[in-house]
Structure formats: structure tokens, C-alpha cells
């Protein structure tokens, strides 16, 4: 009520930065209230159904009611877990970047497998998933990909995935069927609105390339030079977008991605003493993998930060990565409390 009253004042927008902060806080609180109302409604509906089924001695209805109660319990558990996602931008959507590393075509194929894993994870969460750009490998797989994942707390969850991911398997591209180790890196940034990206980009610092969209990013796009690649010359940062039919829209999205990268770069410079950020930067270095996916000589996915190991490799590669995300975030939360 207090924030709503504040937003209705005549001079509310005199200080635009404060106004945006108030609106963001209000939106966050409204989401919390909506989720709590939904949880209460789920429990109440399940209880009502169970009581009616018991009175009617209907076992099928009672089983359905118990199933609804279990769903409500799972939902409440997720709400409890979200409480530890208290970072400034944890509630936002995410832009996820995948880059193939050492290992040639095997690593490019591995990067494509990771892309599918994160797309499936986003779909499992009910999030909006959009491939912004894909750079195809010459023989197979992809060299890089940019994906927008739009959903509440997508960034808060996916920041647990930042780092190098290692795959060990028999190479499908080796005629002698030898075991191959492949690497790919994952970076995640919060999907910030334009007004929150207080970053100036001078035209003289940019190289703008347009090209024809193709492959996974362009299969539903007009075959014109609608794709846009921006290179920030002072930093060497390169971003690209080919998700839209309009070159103008792709340019706007690419510019927002570039500003987000530059914003993150400045944040790292300002907050070098923060332990969490130190850990994130270290994890991006090649050879310091956060997780290993072993398909041969045995089957196991192991997270080297938390020690969590899972044998259901196929399920993990199909997007079932929540146990790894939750274990990492719980570990980080416990470290913060000490």
C-alpha cells in the first residue's frame, strides 16, 4: 500500500531512478503475494477435494486430492528455496551464452548438447526461451550461442551454471572410436531493461556488421541481411542477434546485450573484492571446470563445487539440472551465513 501510494504521487517521476526502483520493488512484492495466494489456493482446493472424496468414499478422488497436495508441497518448497535468491538481479530473466572450447568438432558438438540442455530446462520451468544467435560449427555442432530465458528468477537460478563444463565420451567423429574430452563455457547475465543499463556506447567505438540469418537462429527469419553483429572495439566484446525479421529489432537487442556485457565488466571492476564474483571469474578459466559429464567409461555427472553426483546422465542432458542448481545455491547461501 505504501509503495502504491508513493507511485501515485504527482511528483513521483521527478526522480526517475528512484521511481524505477520503487516500481521494481512493488512488482517484486506483488509477485511474492501472488505466489503465496496461489500456494494457499492449491492447498485449500486439495483439502476440499479430499474431504468431499472421503465423505463419498471415493478412493480415486482421494488419490487425486493427495496428488494435488503433493503438487502444493512442491510449489511451497520452491517458494522457500527462492528466499535465498536475494541478489539485486536474481529475480530477472537471463541471457545465457555458450562457447565451444578446446576439442575441435567434439567441443562444438558438446556446445550444441549444452544448448539443448538449457533450452529443455527453460521449457521444463515454463519459461519463455528464445535463441538470439547461433554460430554453426563447420562440420557439426555450434561454435557459440546466445539464448534469452524469460521467467521469474531465471538469472538467480542459472548463475549457478557459470563456468566450464566438461564432457568425456567416445567421440562419434573419431573413426578409431577413441575417448575424447571436450570443453564448453557458459556465461549468464541478468536480462536488464534498457533504463537500468547506465552504459554509454559511442558509435566510434563500434563496428557494425550485417549478414544473412541462417541455421537455428534464422530458420524462421527472412533470408535478408537482417542479422546484426556488434563489435566493441575498446574491449573486443562481440555480440550478435538474428532472432527477429527486422534488422532494426536485431540491432536493438544486440545493443542491449552489449550494454549488459559492458555493465557486467564495470561491475566486476568495482566489486573485485566480493568473493562471489571472484569465484565466478575463476570458474570461467579453461581447465577449471565446474562440472563433468562422463558417458564413457562409466556414466555420471559430477559437480566439482558441491560434490553432487548423478548417474542419470540422459535426464541431466534433457534439462534435469535442478539438483545441481539447488545444491550450489544452498552451498553459497550457507557460506554467506558464516
C-alpha positions as a Markdown table, in Angstrom:
| # | Residue | x | y | z |
|---|---|---|---|---|
| 1 | Unk | 0.0 | 0.0 | 0.0 |
| 2 | Unk | 2.8 | 2.4 | 0.9 |
| 3 | Unk | 4.6 | 1.8 | -2.4 |
| 4 | Unk | 1.4 | 2.1 | -4.4 |
| 5 | Unk | 0.6 | 5.4 | -2.7 |
| 6 | Unk | 4.1 | 6.6 | -3.4 |
| 7 | Unk | 3.8 | 5.7 | -7.0 |
| 8 | Unk | 0.5 | 7.7 | -7.3 |
| 9 | Unk | 2.0 | 11.0 | -6.1 |
| 10 | Unk | 2.1 | 13.8 | -8.6 |
| 11 | Unk | 5.9 | 14.3 | -8.3 |
| 12 | Unk | 6.7 | 10.6 | -8.4 |
| 13 | Unk | 8.6 | 10.8 | -11.7 |
| 14 | Unk | 10.7 | 13.9 | -10.8 |
| 15 | Unk | 13.4 | 11.5 | -9.8 |
| 16 | Unk | 13.3 | 8.8 | -12.5 |
| 17 | Unk | 15.9 | 6.5 | -10.9 |
| 18 | Unk | 14.1 | 6.4 | -7.6 |
| 19 | Unk | 10.7 | 5.9 | -9.4 |
| 20 | Unk | 12.0 | 2.9 | -11.3 |
| 21 | Unk | 13.4 | 1.4 | -8.1 |
| 22 | Unk | 10.1 | 1.8 | -6.3 |
| 23 | Unk | 8.2 | 0.3 | -9.2 |
| 24 | Unk | 10.6 | -2.7 | -9.3 |
| 25 | Unk | 10.3 | -3.2 | -5.6 |
| 26 | Unk | 6.5 | -3.1 | -5.9 |
| 27 | Unk | 6.5 | -5.5 | -8.8 |
| 28 | Unk | 8.6 | -7.9 | -6.8 |
| 29 | Unk | 6.4 | -7.8 | -3.7 |
| 30 | Unk | 3.3 | -8.3 | -5.9 |
| 31 | Unk | 4.9 | -11.4 | -7.4 |
| 32 | Unk | 5.5 | -12.7 | -3.9 |
| 33 | Unk | 1.9 | -12.1 | -2.8 |
| 34 | Unk | 0.6 | -13.7 | -6.0 |
| 35 | Unk | 2.7 | -16.8 | -5.4 |
| 36 | Unk | 1.6 | -17.0 | -1.7 |
| 37 | Unk | -2.0 | -16.7 | -2.8 |
| 38 | Unk | -1.5 | -19.4 | -5.3 |
| 39 | Unk | 0.0 | -21.7 | -2.8 |
| 40 | Unk | -2.8 | -21.1 | -0.3 |
| 41 | Unk | -5.4 | -21.8 | -3.0 |
| 42 | Unk | -3.7 | -25.0 | -4.1 |
| 43 | Unk | -3.7 | -26.3 | -0.5 |
| 44 | Unk | -7.3 | -25.2 | 0.1 |
| 45 | Unk | -8.6 | -26.8 | -3.1 |
| 46 | Unk | -6.8 | -30.1 | -2.4 |
| 47 | Unk | -8.1 | -30.2 | 1.2 |
| 48 | Unk | -11.7 | -29.5 | -0.1 |
| 49 | Unk | -11.4 | -32.2 | -2.7 |
| 50 | Unk | -10.1 | -34.7 | -0.1 |
| 51 | Unk | -12.9 | -34.0 | 2.3 |
| 52 | Unk | -15.6 | -34.4 | -0.4 |
| 53 | Unk | -13.9 | -37.6 | -1.6 |
| 54 | Unk | -13.7 | -39.1 | 1.9 |
| 55 | Unk | -17.4 | -38.3 | 2.5 |
| 56 | Unk | -18.3 | -40.0 | -0.8 |
| 57 | Unk | -15.8 | -42.9 | 0.0 |
| 58 | Unk | -14.3 | -42.3 | -3.5 |
| 59 | Unk | -10.7 | -43.7 | -3.5 |
| 60 | Unk | -9.9 | -42.3 | -6.9 |
| 61 | Unk | -10.9 | -38.8 | -5.9 |
| 62 | Unk | -8.9 | -39.2 | -2.7 |
| 63 | Unk | -5.8 | -40.2 | -4.6 |
| 64 | Unk | -6.3 | -37.2 | -6.9 |
| 65 | Unk | -6.5 | -34.9 | -3.8 |
| 66 | Unk | -3.3 | -36.3 | -2.4 |
| 67 | Unk | -1.6 | -35.7 | -5.7 |
| 68 | Unk | -2.8 | -32.1 | -5.6 |
| 69 | Unk | -1.4 | -31.8 | -2.0 |
| 70 | Unk | 1.9 | -33.1 | -3.2 |
| 71 | Unk | 2.0 | -30.5 | -6.0 |
| 72 | Unk | 1.2 | -27.8 | -3.5 |
| 73 | Unk | 4.0 | -29.0 | -1.3 |
| 74 | Unk | 6.4 | -29.0 | -4.2 |
| 75 | Unk | 5.3 | -25.4 | -5.1 |
| 76 | Unk | 5.8 | -24.2 | -1.5 |
| 77 | Unk | 9.2 | -25.8 | -1.4 |
| 78 | Unk | 10.2 | -23.8 | -4.5 |
| 79 | Unk | 8.9 | -20.6 | -2.8 |
| 80 | Unk | 11.0 | -21.4 | 0.2 |
| 81 | Unk | 14.1 | -22.0 | -2.0 |
| 82 | Unk | 13.6 | -18.7 | -3.7 |
| 83 | Unk | 14.1 | -16.9 | -0.4 |
| 84 | Unk | 17.8 | -17.4 | -0.8 |
| 85 | Unk | 17.8 | -15.7 | -4.2 |
| 86 | Unk | 18.1 | -12.3 | -2.7 |
| 87 | Unk | 20.7 | -10.8 | -5.1 |
| 88 | Unk | 19.9 | -7.4 | -6.7 |
| 89 | Unk | 19.0 | -9.0 | -10.1 |
| 90 | Unk | 18.2 | -12.6 | -9.1 |
| 91 | Unk | 14.5 | -12.1 | -9.9 |
| 92 | Unk | 15.2 | -11.2 | -13.5 |
| 93 | Unk | 15.3 | -13.2 | -16.7 |
| 94 | Unk | 18.7 | -14.3 | -18.1 |
| 95 | Unk | 20.8 | -14.1 | -21.2 |
| 96 | Unk | 22.9 | -17.3 | -21.4 |
| 97 | Unk | 26.0 | -17.6 | -23.6 |
| 98 | Unk | 27.6 | -20.9 | -24.7 |
| 99 | Unk | 31.1 | -21.1 | -26.3 |
| 100 | Unk | 32.8 | -24.2 | -27.6 |
| 101 | Unk | 36.3 | -24.6 | -26.2 |
| 102 | Unk | 39.3 | -26.8 | -26.9 |
| 103 | Unk | 38.5 | -30.1 | -28.7 |
| 104 | Unk | 37.5 | -29.1 | -32.2 |
| 105 | Unk | 34.4 | -30.6 | -33.6 |
| 106 | Unk | 33.8 | -32.6 | -30.5 |
| 107 | Unk | 33.6 | -29.5 | -28.4 |
| 108 | Unk | 31.3 | -27.8 | -30.9 |
| 109 | Unk | 29.0 | -30.8 | -30.7 |
| 110 | Unk | 29.2 | -30.6 | -26.9 |
| 111 | Unk | 28.3 | -26.9 | -27.0 |
| 112 | Unk | 25.2 | -27.8 | -29.0 |
| 113 | Unk | 24.3 | -30.5 | -26.5 |
| 114 | Unk | 24.5 | -27.9 | -23.7 |
| 115 | Unk | 22.4 | -25.6 | -25.7 |
| 116 | Unk | 19.7 | -28.2 | -26.0 |
| 117 | Unk | 20.0 | -28.9 | -22.2 |
| 118 | Unk | 19.4 | -25.3 | -21.3 |
| 119 | Unk | 16.5 | -25.0 | -23.8 |
| 120 | Unk | 14.9 | -28.1 | -22.3 |
| 121 | Unk | 15.5 | -26.7 | -18.7 |
| 122 | Unk | 13.8 | -23.5 | -19.6 |
| 123 | Unk | 10.8 | -25.3 | -21.2 |
| 124 | Unk | 10.5 | -27.5 | -18.1 |
| 125 | Unk | 10.3 | -24.4 | -16.0 |
| 126 | Unk | 7.6 | -22.9 | -18.2 |
| 127 | Unk | 9.9 | -20.0 | -19.1 |
| 128 | Unk | 10.0 | -18.2 | -22.4 |
| 129 | Unk | 13.1 | -19.3 | -24.4 |
| 130 | Unk | 14.4 | -17.6 | -27.5 |
| 131 | Unk | 17.6 | -18.3 | -29.4 |
| 132 | Unk | 19.1 | -14.9 | -30.1 |
| 133 | Unk | 22.1 | -16.1 | -32.1 |
| 134 | Unk | 23.9 | -19.3 | -33.1 |
| 135 | Unk | 27.2 | -19.6 | -34.9 |
| 136 | Unk | 27.3 | -23.0 | -36.5 |
| 137 | Unk | 30.3 | -25.3 | -36.5 |
| 138 | Unk | 31.9 | -26.1 | -39.8 |
| 139 | Unk | 31.4 | -29.9 | -39.5 |
| 140 | Unk | 28.9 | -30.3 | -36.7 |
| 141 | Unk | 27.6 | -28.6 | -33.6 |
| 142 | Unk | 28.0 | -24.9 | -32.8 |
| 143 | Unk | 30.8 | -22.5 | -32.0 |
| 144 | Unk | 28.6 | -20.3 | -29.9 |
| 145 | Unk | 25.0 | -19.4 | -28.9 |
| 146 | Unk | 23.1 | -16.7 | -27.1 |
| 147 | Unk | 19.8 | -17.6 | -25.5 |
| 148 | Unk | 17.3 | -15.3 | -23.8 |
| 149 | Unk | 15.4 | -17.1 | -21.0 |
| 150 | Unk | 12.5 | -15.1 | -19.7 |
| 151 | Unk | 11.0 | -16.2 | -16.4 |
| 152 | Unk | 11.0 | -15.2 | -12.8 |
| 153 | Unk | 14.4 | -15.8 | -11.1 |
| 154 | Unk | 15.9 | -17.3 | -14.3 |
| 155 | Unk | 19.1 | -15.4 | -13.6 |
| 156 | Unk | 19.1 | -16.3 | -9.9 |
| 157 | Unk | 19.0 | -20.0 | -10.8 |
| 158 | Unk | 21.2 | -20.0 | -13.9 |
| 159 | Unk | 24.1 | -18.1 | -12.3 |
| 160 | Unk | 24.9 | -21.5 | -10.8 |
| 161 | Unk | 25.8 | -22.7 | -14.3 |
| 162 | Unk | 28.5 | -20.1 | -14.9 |
| 163 | Unk | 31.8 | -21.8 | -15.7 |
| 164 | Unk | 33.4 | -24.5 | -17.8 |
| 165 | Unk | 31.5 | -27.8 | -18.5 |
| 166 | Unk | 33.5 | -30.9 | -19.4 |
| 167 | Unk | 32.3 | -33.9 | -21.5 |
| 168 | Unk | 34.1 | -37.3 | -21.5 |
| 169 | Unk | 32.8 | -39.8 | -24.1 |
| 170 | Unk | 33.8 | -42.0 | -27.1 |
| 171 | Unk | 34.0 | -39.5 | -29.9 |
| 172 | Unk | 31.3 | -40.0 | -32.6 |
| 173 | Unk | 33.7 | -38.2 | -35.0 |
| 174 | Unk | 36.7 | -40.4 | -34.5 |
| 175 | Unk | 37.0 | -43.4 | -36.9 |
| 176 | Unk | 39.0 | -45.2 | -34.3 |
| 177 | Unk | 36.4 | -44.7 | -31.6 |
| 178 | Unk | 38.8 | -43.1 | -29.1 |
| 179 | Unk | 37.8 | -41.4 | -25.9 |
| 180 | Unk | 37.6 | -37.6 | -26.2 |
| 181 | Unk | 37.4 | -34.8 | -23.6 |
| 182 | Unk | 35.6 | -31.7 | -24.7 |
| 183 | Unk | 35.0 | -28.3 | -23.0 |
| 184 | Unk | 32.5 | -25.6 | -23.4 |
| 185 | Unk | 32.0 | -22.4 | -21.3 |
| 186 | Unk | 28.7 | -21.0 | -20.0 |
| 187 | Unk | 28.2 | -17.4 | -19.1 |
| 188 | Unk | 25.0 | -15.9 | -17.7 |
| 189 | Unk | 24.0 | -12.3 | -17.4 |
| 190 | Unk | 20.8 | -10.8 | -15.9 |
| 191 | Unk | 18.4 | -9.6 | -18.7 |
| 192 | Unk | 18.3 | -5.9 | -17.6 |
| 193 | Unk | 15.9 | -3.4 | -19.1 |
| 194 | Unk | 17.4 | -0.6 | -21.1 |
| 195 | Unk | 16.8 | 2.0 | -18.4 |
| 196 | Unk | 18.9 | 0.0 | -15.9 |
| 197 | Unk | 21.9 | -0.2 | -18.2 |
| 198 | Unk | 23.6 | 3.1 | -17.4 |
| 199 | Unk | 26.3 | 2.5 | -20.0 |
| 200 | Unk | 27.3 | 4.8 | -22.8 |
| 201 | Unk | 28.4 | 3.3 | -26.1 |
| 202 | Unk | 29.9 | 5.7 | -28.6 |
| 203 | Unk | 29.3 | 5.0 | -32.3 |
| 204 | Unk | 33.0 | 5.5 | -33.0 |
| 205 | Unk | 33.8 | 2.5 | -30.7 |
| 206 | Unk | 31.5 | 0.2 | -32.6 |
| 207 | Unk | 31.9 | -2.0 | -35.7 |
| 208 | Unk | 28.5 | -3.0 | -37.1 |
| 209 | Unk | 28.2 | -6.0 | -39.4 |
| 210 | Unk | 25.0 | -7.2 | -41.0 |
| 211 | Unk | 24.6 | -10.7 | -42.5 |
| 212 | Unk | 22.0 | -13.2 | -43.6 |
| 213 | Unk | 20.4 | -15.1 | -40.7 |
| 214 | Unk | 20.8 | -18.8 | -41.0 |
| 215 | Unk | 20.7 | -22.1 | -39.1 |
| 216 | Unk | 18.9 | -22.4 | -35.7 |
| 217 | Unk | 18.7 | -18.7 | -35.1 |
| 218 | Unk | 17.4 | -17.9 | -38.6 |
| 219 | Unk | 15.1 | -20.7 | -39.6 |
| 220 | Unk | 12.0 | -18.6 | -39.2 |
| 221 | Unk | 13.6 | -15.3 | -40.4 |
| 222 | Unk | 13.6 | -13.6 | -43.7 |
| 223 | Unk | 16.6 | -14.6 | -45.8 |
| 224 | Unk | 17.9 | -11.0 | -46.0 |
| 225 | Unk | 20.8 | -9.3 | -44.2 |
| 226 | Unk | 18.7 | -8.9 | -41.0 |
| 227 | Unk | 21.2 | -10.4 | -38.6 |
| 228 | Unk | 23.4 | -7.9 | -36.7 |
| 229 | Unk | 26.8 | -8.3 | -35.1 |
| 230 | Unk | 28.3 | -5.6 | -32.9 |
| 231 | Unk | 32.0 | -5.4 | -32.0 |
| 232 | Unk | 33.0 | -3.1 | -29.2 |
| 233 | Unk | 36.5 | -2.1 | -30.3 |
| 234 | Unk | 37.9 | -0.9 | -27.0 |
| 235 | Unk | 37.1 | -4.2 | -25.2 |
| 236 | Unk | 36.9 | -6.7 | -28.1 |
| 237 | Unk | 33.4 | -7.8 | -26.9 |
| 238 | Unk | 31.3 | -9.2 | -29.7 |
| 239 | Unk | 27.5 | -9.8 | -29.6 |
| 240 | Unk | 25.1 | -10.8 | -32.3 |
| 241 | Unk | 21.4 | -11.2 | -32.8 |
| 242 | Unk | 19.4 | -12.9 | -35.6 |
| 243 | Unk | 16.2 | -13.8 | -33.8 |
| 244 | Unk | 14.0 | -11.2 | -35.5 |
| 245 | Unk | 12.9 | -10.5 | -39.1 |
| 246 | Unk | 13.8 | -6.8 | -38.6 |
| 247 | Unk | 17.4 | -5.6 | -38.8 |
| 248 | Unk | 16.3 | -2.7 | -36.5 |
| 249 | Unk | 15.0 | -5.0 | -33.8 |
| 250 | Unk | 18.1 | -7.3 | -34.0 |
| 251 | Unk | 20.3 | -4.2 | -33.7 |
| 252 | Unk | 18.3 | -3.0 | -30.6 |
| 253 | Unk | 18.6 | -6.4 | -29.0 |
| 254 | Unk | 22.3 | -6.7 | -29.8 |
| 255 | Unk | 22.9 | -3.2 | -28.4 |
| 256 | Unk | 21.1 | -4.2 | -25.1 |
| 257 | Unk | 23.3 | -7.4 | -25.0 |
| 258 | Unk | 26.4 | -5.3 | -25.5 |
| 259 | Unk | 25.5 | -2.8 | -22.8 |
| 260 | Unk | 24.8 | -5.8 | -20.4 |
| 261 | Unk | 28.3 | -7.2 | -21.1 |
| 262 | Unk | 29.9 | -3.7 | -20.5 |
| 263 | Unk | 27.7 | -3.3 | -17.4 |
| 264 | Unk | 29.0 | -6.6 | -16.1 |
| 265 | Unk | 32.6 | -5.7 | -16.9 |
| 266 | Unk | 32.3 | -2.4 | -14.9 |
| 267 | Unk | 30.6 | -4.3 | -12.1 |
| 268 | Unk | 33.5 | -6.7 | -11.9 |
| 269 | Unk | 35.9 | -3.8 | -11.8 |
| 270 | Unk | 34.0 | -2.1 | -9.0 |
| 271 | Unk | 33.4 | -5.2 | -6.9 |
| 272 | Unk | 36.7 | -7.2 | -7.3 |
| 273 | Unk | 36.8 | -7.7 | -3.5 |
| 274 | Unk | 33.5 | -9.6 | -3.5 |
| 275 | Unk | 34.2 | -13.3 | -3.0 |
| 276 | Unk | 31.3 | -14.5 | -5.1 |
| 277 | Unk | 32.4 | -12.5 | -8.1 |
| 278 | Unk | 36.0 | -13.7 | -7.6 |
| 279 | Unk | 34.7 | -17.3 | -7.8 |
| 280 | Unk | 32.7 | -16.6 | -10.9 |
| 281 | Unk | 35.7 | -15.2 | -12.8 |
| 282 | Unk | 37.9 | -18.0 | -11.7 |
| 283 | Unk | 35.4 | -20.6 | -12.9 |
| 284 | Unk | 35.4 | -19.2 | -16.4 |
| 285 | Unk | 39.1 | -20.1 | -17.0 |
| 286 | Unk | 39.8 | -23.1 | -19.1 |
| 287 | Unk | 40.7 | -26.2 | -17.1 |
| 288 | Unk | 38.8 | -25.2 | -14.0 |
| 289 | Unk | 35.6 | -27.0 | -14.9 |
| 290 | Unk | 32.6 | -26.7 | -12.6 |
| 291 | Unk | 31.0 | -30.0 | -13.8 |
| 292 | Unk | 32.0 | -33.1 | -15.6 |
| 293 | Unk | 29.6 | -35.2 | -17.7 |
| 294 | Unk | 31.0 | -38.6 | -18.2 |
| 295 | Unk | 29.4 | -41.0 | -20.7 |
| 296 | Unk | 32.4 | -43.4 | -21.1 |
| 297 | Unk | 34.0 | -45.4 | -19.4 |
| 298 | Unk | 31.1 | -45.0 | -16.9 |
| 299 | Unk | 28.0 | -42.8 | -16.8 |
| 300 | Unk | 27.9 | -40.0 | -14.3 |
| 301 | Unk | 27.5 | -36.2 | -13.9 |
| 302 | Unk | 29.6 | -34.8 | -11.1 |
| 303 | Unk | 29.6 | -31.2 | -9.8 |
| 304 | Unk | 33.1 | -30.3 | -8.6 |
| 305 | Unk | 31.9 | -27.5 | -6.4 |
| 306 | Unk | 29.3 | -29.3 | -4.3 |
| 307 | Unk | 30.4 | -32.9 | -4.8 |
| 308 | Unk | 26.9 | -33.9 | -6.1 |
| 309 | Unk | 27.0 | -36.9 | -8.4 |
| 310 | Unk | 24.1 | -38.2 | -10.6 |
| 311 | Unk | 24.1 | -41.3 | -12.7 |
| 312 | Unk | 21.1 | -40.4 | -14.8 |
| 313 | Unk | 23.2 | -38.6 | -17.5 |
| 314 | Unk | 20.5 | -38.7 | -20.2 |
| 315 | Unk | 18.0 | -37.0 | -17.8 |
| 316 | Unk | 20.5 | -34.3 | -17.0 |
| 317 | Unk | 21.2 | -33.6 | -20.7 |
| 318 | Unk | 17.5 | -33.4 | -21.2 |
| 319 | Unk | 17.3 | -30.5 | -18.8 |
| 320 | Unk | 17.0 | -32.1 | -15.4 |
| 321 | Unk | 19.7 | -29.8 | -13.8 |
| 322 | Unk | 17.7 | -28.5 | -10.8 |
| 323 | Unk | 19.5 | -30.7 | -8.3 |
| 324 | Unk | 22.9 | -29.2 | -9.3 |
| 325 | Unk | 21.5 | -25.7 | -9.3 |
| 326 | Unk | 19.9 | -26.1 | -5.9 |
| 327 | Unk | 22.9 | -27.8 | -4.3 |
| 328 | Unk | 25.2 | -25.0 | -5.5 |
| 329 | Unk | 22.8 | -22.2 | -4.3 |
| 330 | Unk | 22.4 | -23.9 | -0.9 |
| 331 | Unk | 26.1 | -24.1 | -0.5 |
| 332 | Unk | 26.6 | -20.5 | -1.4 |
| 333 | Unk | 23.8 | -19.5 | 1.0 |
| 334 | Unk | 25.5 | -21.4 | 3.8 |
| 335 | Unk | 28.8 | -19.7 | 3.1 |
| 336 | Unk | 27.2 | -16.3 | 3.2 |
| 337 | Unk | 25.7 | -17.1 | 6.6 |
| 338 | Unk | 29.1 | -18.0 | 8.1 |
